[in-house]
Amino acid sequence: MVMYMAQINFDKFRLKDMRIAGYRPFKDFRVGLSSLEVLIGANASGKSSLMELLRFLRNSAYQEIPSEIIEGSSGMRIFHIPGEDRIEWAASIDAGLSADVVYSGRIVGPMGSIRVDHERVETSRPLSTKYDQPFLYMELRNGEGMIYEPSLKKLQEQKIKLLKANQLAISTMNNPGLFMLYNLREYIQRWRFYNSFRISNEQLRRPSITEQEPMLHENAGNLSAVLLYLQTEYPEIFEKLKFYLGLMLPSFRNITVKARGGPGQVMAFWSEGSIGEELTLADLSDGTLRILCWALISVHPFPPTLVFVDEPDQGIHPRVYPILAELFKKLSDKTQVLLTTHSSYFLSMFDIENILVLKKEDGDIKSFKPSTSQALIDNLKEFGDQELEIMHRSGEFEMIGK
């Protein structure tokens, strides 16, 4: 079987569909995802658990799976109750081919003795009418299997045996010659997850060590280094960042980055109209720092391949919501953006097509797109966008999906 592969633009990778079985609230959960999704639902409806599972896949593309599976979850029940000690996933990814690429796997317990039982990468269907089966890039069972890579002249086939039972094979795909598997690993490794509670205000208020082409760390500890990168390498984008900061924070006048601390360390300085001297990041409020972080992520010239922000509205004044929402919309033109919120007003900043409801039902989590309800669409047309806020506060979105 000879395969011919067109050049793929991996910057356009998108996670289209995610299936999760056996993880915390997810008995057998499936959700479709677009370039911009705002996830809503009652407490314990699975929003944070979805973020955790995706972060687990990202972390496992770098390193071995820890004994507690999810880092920092010691003492938590990880496997779904009732059920076996196993977690399964299947991520359908638009990779620019004529068919999606599906990355699936299964890990089994018990806790403290985790092993990868199965791992597979294949297309969702045959790549053309020439073939009668999906193309299989990789399949392993209990750490042993085969990888396949199409080339212009012949099909390369290679046996693989992992050294450790708690290791995902995708984490070992560091050979660029394995075109799809290497780039799939790169794509997953570049996912980023942000949460206001995970931002380390102590670290981001200190001088940062300069980096080449830095992306904001998930604890925002390298904030000043990322600002320096934009200030020196992308001054037009840096000016755009300052423009948006001025819209969201009327007292803002300027931000600049200077050498401070030890060798190779820098610190951002902030100017406000009512204060004659410059402030450091240590002088800024938590809410101001969050606004700065979200704006910085949104204007970055090379954003992560997936950005998941848990409740970006937390600790931010509602008057900022329209501009903040617009920044995330613009970011979704460059990469995939997933947000969660409990704020009805922040939710109203987005189109109904971008809203995704998660809810508990019959011992599992279900997903529902309100935009598929014609009755809801008609209701919004009749009563206006403010009706969306009312329906969210009253829990009517969850009722519509029944």
DOBA-370496 format. One line per field, with one value per residue (C-alpha): residue number from 1; residue in one letter; x, y, z. Coordinates in steps of 0.001 Angstrom, whole numbers, always signed. Example, Ala and Ser with C-alpha at 12.3 -4.5 7.8 and 13.67 -1.06 7.14 Angstrom:
<nodes>
seq = 1, 2 .
type = A, S .
x = +12300, +13670 .
y = -4500, -1060 .
z = +7800, +7140 .
</nodes>
This chain:
<nodes>
seq = 1, 2, 3, 4, 5, 6, 7, 8, 9, 10, 11, 12, 13, 14, 15, 16, 17, 18, 19, 20, 21, 22, 23, 24, 25, 26, 27, 28, 29, 30, 31, 32, 33, 34, 35, 36, 37, 38, 39, 40, 41, 42, 43, 44, 45, 46, 47, 48, 49, 50, 51, 52, 53, 54, 55, 56, 57, 58, 59, 60, 61, 62, 63, 64, 65, 66, 67, 68, 69, 70, 71, 72, 73, 74, 75, 76, 77, 78, 79, 80, 81, 82, 83, 84, 85, 86, 87, 88, 89, 90, 91, 92, 93, 94, 95, 96, 97, 98, 99, 100, 101, 102, 103, 104, 105, 106, 107, 108, 109, 110, 111, 112, 113, 114, 115, 116, 117, 118, 119, 120, 121, 122, 123, 124, 125, 126, 127, 128, 129, 130, 131, 132, 133, 134, 135, 136, 137, 138, 139, 140, 141, 142, 143, 144, 145, 146, 147, 148, 149, 150, 151, 152, 153, 154, 155, 156, 157, 158, 159, 160, 161, 162, 163, 164, 165, 166, 167, 168, 169, 170, 171, 172, 173, 174, 175, 176, 177, 178, 179, 180, 181, 182, 183, 184, 185, 186, 187, 188, 189, 190, 191, 192, 193, 194, 195, 196, 197, 198, 199, 200, 201, 202, 203, 204, 205, 206, 207, 208, 209, 210, 211, 212, 213, 214, 215, 216, 217, 218, 219, 220, 221, 222, 223, 224, 225, 226, 227, 228, 229, 230, 231, 232, 233, 234, 235, 236, 237, 238, 239, 240, 241, 242, 243, 244, 245, 246, 247, 248, 249, 250, 251, 252, 253, 254, 255, 256, 257, 258, 259, 260, 261, 262, 263, 264, 265, 266, 267, 268, 269, 270, 271, 272, 273, 274, 275, 276, 277, 278, 279, 280, 281, 282, 283, 284, 285, 286, 287, 288, 289, 290, 291, 292, 293, 294, 295, 296, 297, 298, 299, 300, 301, 302, 303, 304, 305, 306, 307, 308, 309, 310, 311, 312, 313, 314, 315, 316, 317, 318, 319, 320, 321, 322, 323, 324, 325, 326, 327, 328, 329, 330, 331, 332, 333, 334, 335, 336, 337, 338, 339, 340, 341, 342, 343, 344, 345, 346, 347, 348, 349, 350, 351, 352, 353, 354, 355, 356, 357, 358, 359, 360, 361, 362, 363, 364, 365, 366, 367, 368, 369, 370, 371, 372, 373, 374, 375, 376, 377, 378, 379, 380, 381, 382, 383, 384, 385, 386, 387, 388, 389, 390, 391, 392, 393, 394, 395, 396, 397, 398, 399, 400, 401, 402 .
type = M, V, M, Y, M, A, Q, I, N, F, D, K, F, R, L, K, D, M, R, I, A, G, Y, R, P, F, K, D, F, R, V, G, L, S, S, L, E, V, L, I, G, A, N, A, S, G, K, S, S, L, M, E, L, L, R, F, L, R, N, S, A, Y, Q, E, I, P, S, E, I, I, E, G, S, S, G, M, R, I, F, H, I, P, G, E, D, R, I, E, W, A, A, S, I, D, A, G, L, S, A, D, V, V, Y, S, G, R, I, V, G, P, M, G, S, I, R, V, D, H, E, R, V, E, T, S, R, P, L, S, T, K, Y, D, Q, P, F, L, Y, M, E, L, R, N, G, E, G, M, I, Y, E, P, S, L, K, K, L, Q, E, Q, K, I, K, L, L, K, A, N, Q, L, A, I, S, T, M, N, N, P, G, L, F, M, L, Y, N, L, R, E, Y, I, Q, R, W, R, F, Y, N, S, F, R, I, S, N, E, Q, L, R, R, P, S, I, T, E, Q, E, P, M, L, H, E, N, A, G, N, L, S, A, V, L, L, Y, L, Q, T, E, Y, P, E, I, F, E, K, L, K, F, Y, L, G, L, M, L, P, S, F, R, N, I, T, V, K, A, R, G, G, P, G, Q, V, M, A, F, W, S, E, G, S, I, G, E, E, L, T, L, A, D, L, S, D, G, T, L, R, I, L, C, W, A, L, I, S, V, H, P, F, P, P, T, L, V, F, V, D, E, P, D, Q, G, I, H, P, R, V, Y, P, I, L, A, E, L, F, K, K, L, S, D, K, T, Q, V, L, L, T, T, H, S, S, Y, F, L, S, M, F, D, I, E, N, I, L, V, L, K, K, E, D, G, D, I, K, S, F, K, P, S, T, S, Q, A, L, I, D, N, L, K, E, F, G, D, Q, E, L, E, I, M, H, R, S, G, E, F, E, M, I, G, K .
x = +0, +1647, +488, +908, +855, +202, +1930, -61, -382, -78, -816, -4409, -4863, -8215, -9660, -13076, -14439, -13482, -14668, -13833, -14880, -14150, -12662, -14252, -17795, -17450, -18982, -18996, -18868, -18581, -18422, -17943, -15746, -15406, -12718, -14403, -16489, -17755, -18571, -21363, -23189, -23941, -21199, -19906, -21102, -17677, -16149, -13050, -12798, -12662, -9847, -8031, -8249, -6948, -4130, -3346, -2919, -678, +1475, +1688, +2988, +6024, +6540, +5585, +2131, +2417, +1089, -1870, -2546, -3498, -722, -1737, -4820, -3556, -6506, -9070, -11137, -9948, -11909, -15639, -17956, -19328, -16954, -13656, -10288, -9746, -9767, -10317, -10108, -10472, -9541, -10635, -8364, -8655, -5091, -5752, -6250, -9343, -10181, -9720, -6902, -8104, -5766, -7167, -5899, -6719, -4955, -5848, -5322, -5237, -4010, -312, +236, -946, -171, -1049, -3162, -3756, -2781, -3710, -3485, -5470, -7604, -11348, -11990, -10037, -8065, -9374, -11454, -8268, -8367, -10985, -9712, -8602, -4852, -3210, -219, +400, -991, +392, -939, +777, +3695, +4435, +3298, +3986, +4257, +3668, +4648, +3690, +6305, +6336, +7977, +7217, +5461, +7822, +6988, +8751, +8320, +8216, +8546, +8259, +10526, +7942, +4330, +3215, +4465, +2460, +4038, +3144, +5647, +8492, +7722, +10691, +11820, +10630, +10774, +7662, +5725, +2226, +3160, +5882, +3598, +711, +2975, +4100, +484, -610, +2492, +1604, -1799, -1990, -4361, -4905, -6802, -6881, -6206, -3134, -1536, +1323, +1100, +4299, +6290, +4937, +5739, +9432, +11990, +11806, +14654, +14667, +13669, +13635, +10113, +8434, +4777, +3161, +3647, +512, +1463, +2365, +5793, +7518, +5141, +7894, +9932, +6976, +6352, +10028, +9745, +6857, +8472, +11703, +10637, +7042, +6685, +3460, +1826, +3201, +1507, -1718, -1465, -1125, -4125, -6337, -5030, -6014, -9539, -9970, -8128, -8794, -5991, -3371, -758, +2178, +4031, +7698, +10256, +13722, +16712, +16353, +17629, +20451, +22043, +19453, +16555, +13937, +10981, +7915, +7068, +3595, +2537, -796, -2086, -2634, +755, +3910, +6374, +6499, +5004, +6300, +4046, +4232, +2222, -669, -3891, -4717, -7487, -5166, -2595, -5253, -6376, -2743, -2282, -5456, -4682, -1089, -2201, -4727, -2320, +694, +1894, +2386, -364, -632, -2342, -5188, -5957, -8249, -9033, -11081, -13330, -11325, -13929, -12954, -11845, -12433, -14880, -17886, -17197, -14105, -16113, -16998, -13368, -12100, -14623, -13593, -9949, -10820, -12868, -9889, -7647, -9991, -9190, -5604, -6081, -8717, -10121, -12116, -13486, -15625, -17794, -20514, -21105, -24340, -23188, -19833, -21677, -23931, -20845, -20700, -22878, -25229, -23217, -20215, -22040, -21708, -23744, -22505, -24944, -25309, -27861, -28419, -25074, -23037, -22192, -23974, -23151, -25658, -25371, -28178, -27802, -29400, -32702, -34902, -37233, -34332, -33205, -36739, -36912, -33691, -34879, -38135, -36810, -33236, -29816, -30679, -32881, -29695, -28571, -31954, -31983, -28480, -29250, -32458, -30853, -33143, -30256, -29914, -33660, -33734, -31353, -33596 .
y = +0, +3255, +6504, +10001, +12756, +16400, +19056, +19708, +23051, +21974, +25493, +24798, +21693, +21700, +19343, +18560, +15849, +14369, +11121, +10345, +7213, +6258, +9549, +11154, +12333, +10954, +7511, +7695, +11344, +12823, +16453, +18282, +21381, +24350, +27040, +28958, +27358, +28933, +26070, +26602, +24380, +23948, +23180, +19604, +19401, +18397, +21649, +21458, +17696, +18192, +20675, +18232, +15353, +17459, +18717, +15104, +14277, +17317, +16424, +12780, +13878, +15193, +12785, +9531, +9252, +9839, +7269, +9528, +9999, +13672, +15730, +17132, +14894, +12698, +11555, +12199, +9481, +9505, +6618, +6961, +5498, +2920, +1359, -331, +1240, +2453, +5677, +5783, +8684, +9342, +12760, +13504, +16143, +18084, +17905, +19273, +15864, +14607, +12717, +13539, +11954, +10034, +9627, +7104, +5270, +3467, +3362, +891, +802, +212, +3541, +3415, +806, +2559, +1122, +2080, -750, +514, +3457, +4115, +6840, +6444, +8390, +8436, +7000, +6098, +9049, +8571, +6241, +4299, +2719, +698, +1238, +4135, +4655, +3371, +5427, +3692, +918, -455, -2898, -3200, -1116, -3065, -2503, -898, +2577, +3356, +6465, +7173, +8615, +9469, +6188, +3536, +2839, +2856, +339, +80, -2018, -185, -1355, +1083, +747, +1777, +717, +4194, +5935, +7055, +6146, +9560, +11093, +9191, +10425, +12814, +11884, +14512, +11777, +10306, +13138, +12723, +11236, +13812, +16722, +15247, +15135, +18717, +19842, +18285, +19511, +23086, +23057, +25547, +25719, +28827, +29369, +32465, +30329, +28721, +32052, +32597, +36260, +35856, +34564, +36923, +39907, +38945, +39621, +37071, +35282, +36148, +33402, +32897, +33082, +32627, +31762, +32692, +29916, +28528, +30145, +33397, +33356, +34543, +37455, +40081, +37900, +37550, +41296, +41924, +39528, +41538, +44883, +44035, +41599, +42650, +46350, +46721, +43925, +45439, +48726, +46825, +45255, +48714, +49916, +47144, +47729, +51372, +50384, +48028, +50097, +53839, +54821, +52896, +54998, +52768, +49527, +48900, +46227, +46913, +44922, +44277, +41703, +39370, +38761, +38003, +39090, +41690, +43357, +45077, +48593, +50116, +53768, +55227, +58725, +59641, +58355, +60242, +57357, +53899, +50895, +47327, +44316, +43855, +47068, +45923, +44343, +40706, +41758, +44041, +41260, +38869, +41392, +41794, +38017, +37400, +40301, +39110, +35579, +36971, +39181, +36829, +36226, +32485, +31317, +27795, +25232, +25129, +27707, +26644, +29391, +28508, +31435, +34328, +36754, +35959, +39056, +41387, +44307, +43642, +46760, +44948, +41921, +43218, +43951, +40775, +38710, +40440, +39558, +35889, +35982, +37406, +34761, +32032, +33182, +32016, +29011, +27019, +28689, +27004, +29104, +28371, +30832, +31159, +34817, +35402, +38845, +37595, +34794, +37335, +38781, +35682, +34376, +31517, +29362, +29585, +28340, +24736, +23364, +20514, +18854, +15789, +13295, +9604, +9184, +10732, +14122, +15205, +18076, +20221, +23083, +25621, +26839, +23573, +24540, +26488, +27384, +29018, +30890, +32221, +33216, +35214, +36946, +37949, +39114, +40132, +39096, +39960, +36869, +34801, +36143, +35353, +31809, +31164, +32431, +30394, +27170, +26977, +25995, +22699, +22090, +22701, +19845, +17272 .
z = +0, -1130, +471, -928, +1668, +882, +2961, +6133, +7889, +11505, +12740, +11707, +13852, +15664, +18254, +16755, +19009, +22364, +23922, +27558, +29448, +33035, +34243, +37311, +36267, +32729, +32331, +28528, +27515, +24043, +22994, +19699, +19776, +17428, +17279, +20109, +22841, +26060, +28424, +30931, +33376, +37045, +39539, +39171, +35562, +34234, +32983, +35173, +34660, +30883, +31377, +33693, +31220, +28332, +30547, +31446, +27741, +27271, +30278, +29197, +25791, +27719, +30588, +32283, +33823, +37592, +40046, +40886, +37112, +37473, +39046, +42417, +42702, +45533, +47627, +44886, +43240, +39614, +38109, +37475, +40119, +39567, +37078, +36416, +37133, +33589, +31599, +27837, +25429, +21720, +20346, +16774, +15288, +12057, +10749, +7281, +5672, +3878, +7091, +10760, +12747, +15814, +18779, +21253, +24281, +27482, +30830, +33564, +37317, +40129, +41460, +42200, +39488, +36332, +32914, +29352, +27995, +24463, +22258, +18634, +15968, +12755, +10311, +10897, +7424, +4260, +2920, -613, -2751, -3539, -85, +1722, +5286, +7494, +7603, +10791, +11986, +15288, +17451, +20711, +23261, +26616, +25391, +22198, +18646, +15294, +13852, +10199, +8288, +4676, +2338, -1343, -2352, +213, +3464, +6427, +9143, +12482, +15603, +18907, +22493, +25368, +28378, +30950, +31386, +32480, +29344, +26331, +23007, +21589, +24049, +22338, +18803, +18612, +15093, +12556, +9928, +11553, +10002, +11434, +14813, +15455, +14607, +16580, +19627, +18964, +18623, +21932, +23768, +22817, +24507, +27378, +30349, +32423, +35637, +37822, +40883, +39287, +38431, +40854, +41788, +43800, +40803, +38155, +40374, +40385, +37627, +34782, +33049, +29346, +26901, +23133, +21693, +25096, +25605, +28903, +31454, +33036, +36348, +34484, +36138, +32945, +32295, +32078, +29688, +27304, +27440, +26584, +23634, +22190, +23018, +21165, +18429, +17694, +18592, +16572, +18564, +21776, +20864, +20175, +23631, +25184, +23166, +24574, +28095, +27749, +26709, +29657, +32283, +31853, +34263, +32233, +30441, +29506, +30127, +29416, +30257, +31660, +32875, +36604, +39085, +38088, +34658, +31985, +34192, +33294, +34977, +33544, +34703, +34622, +34363, +35446, +34841, +38482, +39680, +38829, +39076, +37504, +39246, +39144, +38675, +42446, +42812, +40595, +41803, +41101, +38709, +36738, +36444, +35136, +32528, +31464, +31205, +29167, +26820, +26370, +25471, +22987, +21015, +21054, +17461, +18054, +20407, +21821, +19587, +22118, +24825, +27678, +30214, +33277, +34289, +32780, +34173, +37791, +39704, +36743, +36610, +34323, +32249, +30925, +29701, +26195, +25305, +26961, +25001, +21783, +22455, +22882, +19668, +17785, +19353, +18069, +14520, +15154, +17428, +19298, +22412, +25184, +28053, +31091, +32980, +35602, +34695, +32789, +31678, +30366, +28569, +26836, +25100, +22860, +20044, +20819, +18372, +20716, +23821, +24992, +27904, +30111, +32511, +34700, +33467, +34280, +36042, +33233, +31756, +28581, +26233, +24404, +21898, +22523, +18941, +17781, +19466, +17078, +19951, +21765, +18655, +18148, +21809, +21580, +18412, +20093, +23467, +22623, +23854, +27463, +27412, +27169, +30548, +32093, +30730, +32033, +35536, +35715, +34455, +31416, +29137, +30975, +30689, +26922, +26282, +27943 .
</nodes>
